[in-house]
Amino acid sequence: MSTSTTPPSSARPLVRGLRRMALALGLALAGAPVLAATANALPPAPPSVGDSRTMLAGLHVGYEDNAGYDRTEFRHWITVSGACDTRETVLKRDGSGVTTDSSCRATGGTWRSVYDDTTFTDGSDLDIDHVVPLAEAWGSGANLWTDARREQFANDLTIPQLIAVSASSNRSKSDQDPAQWQPPASGWRCEYARSWIEVKDQYDLEVDSAEKSALTGMLDADC
C-alpha cells in the first residue's frame, strides 16, 4: 500500500504532467524496467485509503454521456518493447513463472484473477481489463482529449489502470462503473475502489453522483 501523501491541488497539474512525461519516455526508451516482472506481481499500488478519500472528494461530479463513443478512438495495444505490446507486457507482469515465445506470446505461467479469485495456466483465458473502462472515460471527459492522450490512457502502465483478469469477469464488468459492478471477490474491492479513484484523479475525469456514492461506500465497508 502506498504511504505517499496527495499533493496539494495547486501542484497536481505539474505532478500529472511529470507522470505523463515519464510514461512517454518509458515507451520511447522501451527499457527493461517495464518488463522486469516479479513473480505474482500486480499493477502499481494505488494510494492509501486516506489519500483516496481526498482524491475522491476533489473529483468533479457531473453528468456522464457516452454518446459518440467508439473503441477505436483509444488506440491499443501499442508496442512497449521489442515484440511485446501492452497486453503481453501486463500478462508477463501479473503472472508467475511466465514464459514467452519469440513473438512475446505467453506460452506458460500461472495467473490469479483477483476479481473472482480464480487461477489460470493459459494466458489466452485472461483479458487485460481497463479498471476505468474506455467508454466510461469517454463519457467522463476523454471525448475532449487528443488522440495521443486517449492512446496513453488505454496503455498506461504507470498507474493501476491495467490488470490481467479472467475473461469472464472482465466481460461481466463490461463498461460499468462501481455503482453497477464491483469485483465478486470482496477481498479486492478496496484495491479496486482506490485504483478507480486514482485513475480518475490522474486523468481529471468526472464522476457521477451514483458512482461517487458507491466508491465512498467501498472505502467505508471494504477498506
DAHUCOR-V601052 format. One record per residue. SS is DSSP state (A for helix, B for strand, O for the rest). Layout:
ss->SS
ss->SS
This chain:
ss->O
ss->O
ss->O
ss->O
ss->O
ss->O
ss->O
ss->O
ss->A
ss->A
ss->A
ss->A
ss->A
ss->A
ss->A
ss->A
ss->A
ss->A
ss->A
ss->A
ss->A
ss->A
ss->A
ss->A
ss->A
ss->A
ss->A
ss->A
ss->A
ss->O
ss->O
ss->A
ss->A
ss->A
ss->A
ss->O
ss->O
ss->O
ss->O
ss->O
ss->O
ss->O
ss->O
ss->O
ss->O
ss->O
ss->O
ss->O
ss->A
ss->A
ss->A
ss->A
ss->A
ss->A
ss->A
ss->A
ss->A
ss->A
ss->O
ss->O
ss->B
ss->O
ss->O
ss->O
ss->O
ss->O
ss->O
ss->O
ss->O
ss->O
ss->A
ss->A
ss->A
ss->O
ss->O
ss->O
ss->O
ss->O
ss->B
ss->B
ss->B
ss->O
ss->O
ss->B
ss->B
ss->A
ss->A
ss->A
ss->A
ss->A
ss->A
ss->A
ss->A
ss->A
ss->O
ss->B
ss->B
ss->B
ss->B
ss->B
ss->O
ss->O
ss->O
ss->O
ss->O
ss->B
ss->B
ss->B
ss->B
ss->B
ss->B
ss->B
ss->B
ss->O
ss->O
ss->O
ss->O
ss->B
ss->B
ss->B
ss->O
ss->O
ss->A
ss->A
ss->A
ss->B
ss->B
ss->B
ss->B
ss->B
ss->O
ss->O
ss->O
ss->A
ss->A
ss->A
ss->A
ss->A
ss->A
ss->A
ss->O
ss->A
ss->A
ss->A
ss->O
ss->O
ss->A
ss->A
ss->A
ss->A
ss->A
ss->A
ss->A
ss->A
ss->O
ss->O
ss->O
ss->O
ss->O
ss->O
ss->O
ss->B
ss->B
ss->B
ss->B
ss->B
ss->A
ss->A
ss->A
ss->A
ss->A
ss->A
ss->A
ss->O
ss->O
ss->O
ss->O
ss->O
ss->O
ss->O
ss->O
ss->O
ss->O
ss->O
ss->O
ss->A
ss->A
ss->A
ss->A
ss->A
ss->A
ss->A
ss->A
ss->A
ss->A
ss->A
ss->A
ss->A
ss->A
ss->A
ss->A
ss->A
ss->O
ss->O
ss->O
ss->O
ss->B
ss->O
ss->A
ss->A
ss->A
ss->A
ss->A
ss->A
ss->A
ss->A
ss->A
ss->A
ss->A
ss->A
ss->A
ss->A
ss->O
